[in-house]
Amino acid sequence: MYKDFYKLKELPFNTTSDPDFFFPSSRHQEAFSHLVYGISSRRGIVVITGEIGTGKTTLCRTLLNRLDKSVKTALILNPNFSDLQLLQMIINDLGISYVKKTKLDLVGAISLFLIDETVKGNNVAVIIDECQSLNVRQLEQIRLLSNLETEKEKLLQIILVGQPELGEKLKSPALRQLTQRVSVHYHILPLQKEEIQQYINHRLKVAGADPKLQFTPQAIEAIYDISKGTPRVINIICDRALLAGFARGTFAIDHSLVQESAKETQFAYEHHSRRP
């Protein structure tokens, strides 16, 4: 409804994982660097964790868009399947041809593919999102895949992405062999307070917003109080605030619009006293 009013090419605060809107906060840039390092140096297993809404999936999609073409990739967004189905999903996403469907056949097909890509000078990375939902058997299957290697390097780089529960699950004695193979583990924290304004301006710029559209400093303070820096919550509040601003016919998104939006979206707003 507000898209034309604010001269937007697209909605700036969608909660979809759109890499075009990736904001390189200090923590997201660190996470990105850890991922690139883990893949390029063939470290085997890399773990990325973060709370709900901190931008893990967007980070993964951004990584896929920016990796060199010599890195063949697969992205598994919903791994809530059997260990056999998980292997099939990886094979399908990598474009590997196979006939038989036993686990041994699937692992053999992956192994041949990895050897062939290595001979060509290529690397292969599999990113598995929402890994906190994987069971011990599935994670053990991933460990077995990580064993595919030459004398000098790993043939397959595996990125496990999930909520903090993934980190807790990896502490299980049943998964100690997998945990020992994790070479890099990075936990994404929410945006810092001073990054909120930059984040909002970044998304507005990407969406082509009218330069007159601004969130006031008081509105930014309120958004931080509500969201605690979680990008998904920021998006929800800002989207509703723009709708409220459109209803009032204003290009200045102020503190009152943010408060109103917080109530409508059921996020509690706690007023903190501030120095004048």
C-alpha positions in Angstrom: 0.0 0.0 0.0 2.8 2.4 0.8 5.1 1.4 -2.0 4.1 4.1 -4.5 3.8 6.8 -1.9 7.4 6.4 -0.8 8.6 5.7 -4.5 9.9 2.3 -3.6 10.9 -0.2 -6.3 10.3 -3.0 -3.8 9.3 -3.5 -0.2 12.4 -2.7 1.9 11.5 -4.7 5.0 10.3 -8.1 3.8 11.2 -10.9 6.1 12.4 -13.1 3.2 16.0 -14.1 3.0 16.9 -11.8 0.0 20.7 -11.5 -0.5 20.2 -8.2 -2.3 19.4 -6.7 1.1 22.3 -8.3 2.9 23.7 -5.8 5.5 27.4 -6.3 6.3 27.2 -5.5 10.0 30.4 -6.1 11.9 29.2 -9.5 13.1 27.7 -10.6 9.8 30.9 -9.6 8.1 32.9 -11.7 10.5 30.6 -14.7 10.0 30.9 -14.3 6.2 34.7 -14.2 6.5 34.7 -17.4 8.6 32.6 -19.1 6.0 34.8 -18.0 3.1 37.9 -19.1 5.1 36.4 -22.5 6.0 35.5 -23.2 2.4 38.5 -21.8 0.6 41.0 -23.5 2.9 39.0 -26.8 2.8 38.5 -27.0 6.6 35.8 -29.6 6.4 33.0 -28.7 8.8 32.0 -25.1 9.7 29.2 -24.3 12.2 27.3 -21.1 12.1 24.7 -20.5 14.9 22.5 -17.6 15.9 19.1 -16.9 17.4 15.9 -16.8 15.3 15.8 -13.9 13.0 19.5 -12.9 13.1 20.0 -13.3 9.3 21.6 -16.8 9.1 19.7 -17.8 5.9 20.3 -14.5 4.2 24.0 -14.9 5.0 24.0 -18.3 3.4 22.3 -17.1 0.2 24.7 -14.1 0.0 27.6 -16.6 0.3 26.3 -18.7 -2.5 26.0 -15.5 -4.7 29.6 -14.4 -4.0 31.5 -17.7 -4.1 33.9 -18.3 -7.0 32.5 -20.3 -9.8 35.1 -23.0 -9.0 33.1 -23.8 -5.9 30.2 -26.1 -6.6 27.4 -25.7 -4.0 24.3 -27.2 -2.6 21.9 -25.5 -0.2 19.6 -27.6 1.9 17.0 -25.4 3.6 14.8 -28.0 5.2 16.8 -31.0 6.4 13.9 -32.6 8.3 14.2 -35.8 6.4 15.7 -39.2 6.9 19.5 -39.6 6.6 18.9 -41.4 3.2 16.7 -38.5 2.0 19.2 -36.0 3.1 21.8 -37.7 0.9 19.4 -37.6 -2.0 18.7 -33.9 -1.5 22.5 -33.2 -1.5 23.0 -35.2 -4.7 20.1 -33.6 -6.5 21.2 -30.1 -5.6 24.7 -30.8 -6.8 23.3 -32.2 -10.0 24.9 -35.6 -9.6 23.5 -38.4 -11.8 22.8 -41.7 -10.0 20.7 -44.8 -10.7 20.5 -46.9 -7.5 19.2 -45.4 -4.3 20.8 -47.4 -1.5 22.9 -45.3 1.0 26.1 -47.0 -0.2 25.3 -46.1 -3.8 24.5 -42.5 -2.9 27.7 -42.1 -0.9 29.7 -43.7 -3.8 28.1 -41.3 -6.3 29.0 -38.3 -4.1 32.6 -39.6 -3.7 33.1 -40.0 -7.4 31.7 -36.5 -8.0 34.1 -35.0 -5.4 37.1 -36.7 -6.8 36.2 -35.5 -10.3 35.7 -31.9 -9.2 39.0 -32.0 -7.3 40.8 -33.2 -10.3 39.3 -30.2 -12.2 40.6 -27.9 -9.6 37.2 -27.2 -8.1 35.9 -27.2 -4.5 32.5 -28.5 -3.3 30.5 -27.0 -0.4 27.2 -28.1 1.1 25.2 -25.7 3.3 22.6 -27.2 5.5 20.2 -24.7 7.2 18.1 -25.4 10.3 20.5 -28.0 11.5 19.2 -27.8 15.1 16.3 -30.1 13.9 18.7 -32.8 12.7 18.8 -36.0 14.8 21.9 -37.8 15.9 21.6 -40.3 13.0 21.5 -37.5 10.4 24.4 -35.7 11.9 26.4 -38.9 12.0 25.8 -39.3 8.3 27.2 -35.8 7.8 30.2 -36.8 9.8 30.8 -39.7 7.5 30.6 -37.4 4.4 33.2 -35.2 6.0 35.5 -38.2 6.0 35.8 -38.0 2.2 39.3 -36.6 1.7 42.7 -37.0 0.1 45.9 -37.2 2.1 46.2 -33.4 2.1 42.7 -31.9 2.0 39.0 -32.4 2.5 37.0 -33.1 -0.6 33.7 -31.8 0.8 33.2 -28.6 2.8 30.1 -28.8 5.0 28.4 -25.7 6.5 26.0 -26.5 9.4 23.7 -23.5 10.2 21.2 -23.4 13.0 19.8 -21.9 16.2 21.8 -22.1 19.4 20.3 -25.5 20.1 22.6 -26.8 17.4 25.6 -25.8 19.5 24.1 -27.6 22.5 23.4 -30.7 20.5 27.0 -30.9 19.3 28.1 -31.1 22.9 26.4 -34.5 23.2 28.7 -37.4 23.8 27.1 -39.3 20.9 28.3 -36.6 18.5 31.8 -36.1 19.9 33.4 -37.5 16.7 31.5 -34.9 14.7 32.4 -32.1 17.1 36.1 -32.9 16.8 35.8 -32.3 13.1 34.4 -28.8 13.4 37.2 -26.5 12.4 35.3 -23.2 12.6 32.4 -22.2 14.8 30.9 -18.7 14.7 27.9 -17.4 16.7 26.0 -14.5 15.1 24.9 -11.9 17.6 22.2 -9.2 16.9 23.1 -5.8 15.4 24.7 -3.4 17.7 22.8 -0.3 18.6 24.9 2.0 16.5 24.2 -0.2 13.4 20.4 0.1 13.5 20.3 3.4 11.6 22.7 2.1 9.0 20.8 -1.1 8.6 17.5 0.7 8.0 19.1 3.3 5.6 20.7 0.4 3.7 17.4 -1.4 3.1 15.7 1.8 2.1 18.4 2.7 -0.3 18.4 -0.8 -1.9 14.6 -0.5 -2.3 15.0 2.9 -4.0 13.1 4.9 -1.4 12.5 8.6 -1.7 15.4 10.4 0.0 12.8 12.4 2.1 11.8 9.2 3.9 13.6 9.2 7.2 13.4 7.4 10.6 14.0 9.9 13.3 16.7 9.4 16.0 13.9 8.8 18.6 12.3 6.2 16.3 15.7 4.4 16.0 16.0 4.3 19.8 12.6 2.8 20.0 13.3 0.2 17.4 16.4 -0.9 19.2 14.5 -1.1 22.5 11.9 -3.3 20.9 14.1 -5.5 18.7 17.3 -5.7 20.7 19.0 -5.6 17.3 17.4 -8.7 15.8 17.0 -8.0 12.1 13.7 -9.9 11.5 12.1 -7.9 14.4 13.4 -4.7 13.0 11.9 -5.5 9.6 8.5 -6.3 11.0 8.4 -3.1 13.0 9.7 -0.9 10.2 7.3 -2.4 7.7 4.3 -1.6 9.9 5.8 1.8 10.7 5.9 2.7 7.0 2.3 1.6 6.6 1.4 3.9 9.6 3.4 6.7 8.1 1.6 6.3 4.8 -1.7 6.5 6.5 -0.7 9.8 8.1 0.8 11.0 4.8 4.3 11.6 6.4 7.8 10.9 5.3 9.1 11.3 8.9 8.8 8.0 10.8 8.9 9.1 14.4 8.8 7.6 17.8 5.0 7.5 18.1 4.6 5.6 14.8 7.1 3.0 16.0 5.3 2.6 19.3 2.0 2.2 17.5 3.5 -0.4 15.2 5.0 -2.3 18.1 1.6 -2.6 19.8 0.0 -3.7 16.5 2.6 -6.3 15.9 2.5 -7.4 19.6 6.1 -6.5 20.4 6.3 -5.1 23.9 7.8 -1.6 24.0 9.6 -0.7 27.2 10.2 3.0 27.7 13.7 3.7 29.0 14.4 7.0 30.6 16.9 9.1 28.7 18.9 12.1 29.4 17.5 15.3 27.9 
